[in-house]
Amino acid sequence: MSGHDHGDDGVSRRKVLECMTWAGTGVLWTITGGVPRSLGIIDSAEAATAAAPGMTFLQISDSHVGFDKPANPNALGTLEEAVNKINAMPTKPSFMIHTGDITHLSKASEFDNADRIISQSKLDVHYVPGEHDFLDEEVKFYRDRYGRGTKGAGWYSFDAGGVHFVGLVNVVDLKAGGLGNLGTEQLAWLEDDLRGKSKSTPIVLFAHIPLWTVYPEWGWGTEDGGRALEYVKGFGSVTVLNGHIHQVMQKVEGNVTFHTARSTAFPQPAPGAAPSPGPMKVEDAKLRSMLGVASINFKQNEQRLAIIDTPLQG
Amino acid sequence: MKTLNRRDFSVAVAAAILLPITTARADDNAMEVHIDNFVFQPAELKIKIGTTVTWTNRDDIPHTVVSAGKFRSKALDTDDKFTFTFTDAGDYKYFCSLHPHMTGMIKVE
């Protein structure tokens, strides 16, 4: 965890950062928890709060519309709060990505409700599916709504503001005992998609399940994620954005920044901190500090994208 | 590794009490598997041909019960059940297709 101090911000950051580390597969991960304004990539994070030049886009994740269990009886309500938060941001983002688990049970009504609320942001939204979005009998509701113009189970790429974005699907054809899965067809497409791109093009990969191994005991990782990362190795700036684990987690490895966003629906425990990764019931007063969205700013000539996680409250 | 918290402890006690009952039901041609905390319990079940197994999801998150080429449940929401009657001997490995680290085994003889 390194970065420059920026006056007052540096002090408060040190005060609020509650770093918990544990050894995964020989790497030290860092989690930030209980952070009123959790800082993502610190180098220029505060730059994005003001009217930042460059391009800003938003990430929302794991809205689980339809979820009504004790951890949050009104997931649709907190999604709406997140959208209100987005609408109140001083800089209007260029667009939004949603990193999956739009719905809880893939019901048509859940997709409709999600769309009704998310569309209030009046932003273009680029979706990738989570495992909760493919639960309908015919597995067609997600594809009918968001699959147009995509390949395979829903992967695609696009360019915006000089950045190349790739949306990947790692929630289908999962193998017993395994983790998330991209599969050979998608990997071959990715390799081809990146071929010929200038190595100075900033790359953003986004997918539901973390592409890096966060905690295999809970399935938090992608079996063949390493192969996708091989393909982006030569690029100067790579940002990997995921959801699924309902908490902010980040890691920087060389030119690659890994970041997971909060859910707008319910928090999940830190790896290994509970008997299972299921929805975590916290005090009502604390819930909104553990839900939120992420905003990502890209400035030309800066290697790293600045990521700011904003909770719904606190 | 960890000390049991009160909830785990009461679950363990409850399991210890219930265990003889479920075992005794083996002759009833009906057996149960519970999904708790992303775990199939019991993880392995030995049954006789003709036994019907019922899986119940007791988590706040949907799960599935899938054995490649043998059986596949729809997504089970909280307290939803899936039943399958085993008419052939053999080892049936199964898993949750949403959370593939969850695996189980039914041995039919």
Contacts between the chains, C-beta under 8 A, distances in Angstrom:
chain1	res1	chain2	res2	distance
A	69	B	60	4.2
A	69	B	78	6.9
A	70	B	60	7.4
A	71	B	60	6.6
A	104	B	62	7.5
A	105	B	62	6.2
A	105	B	75	6.5
A	105	B	77	6.2
A	106	B	75	7.6
A	131	B	98	4.6
A	131	B	99	7.9
A	132	B	62	7.2
A	132	B	98	7.7
A	135	B	62	6.6
A	135	B	74	7.7
A	135	B	75	4.1
A	135	B	98	8.0
A	137	B	74	6.7
A	174	B	97	5.8
A	174	B	98	7.5
A	174	B	100	4.2
A	175	B	100	6.0
A	176	B	68	7.7
A	176	B	93	6.6
A	176	B	94	7.7
A	176	B	95	3.7
A	176	B	100	5.6
A	176	B	103	5.5
A	177	B	95	6.9
A	177	B	100	6.3
A	177	B	101	6.6
A	177	B	103	5.6
A	178	B	100	4.9
A	178	B	101	7.6
A	179	B	100	7.2
A	179	B	101	7.4
A	216	B	101	7.4
A	217	B	101	7.1
A	218	B	38	7.5
A	218	B	101	6.8
A	219	B	99	5.4
A	219	B	100	6.4
A	219	B	101	4.2
A	275	B	8	6.7
A	275	B	37	4.5
A	276	B	37	3.7
A	276	B	38	4.2
A	276	B	39	7.3
A	276	B	59	7.4
A	277	B	38	6.5
A	278	B	37	6.6
A	278	B	38	6.7
A	278	B	59	5.6
A	278	B	60	5.6
A	278	B	61	5.4
A	279	B	60	4.9
A	279	B	61	6.7
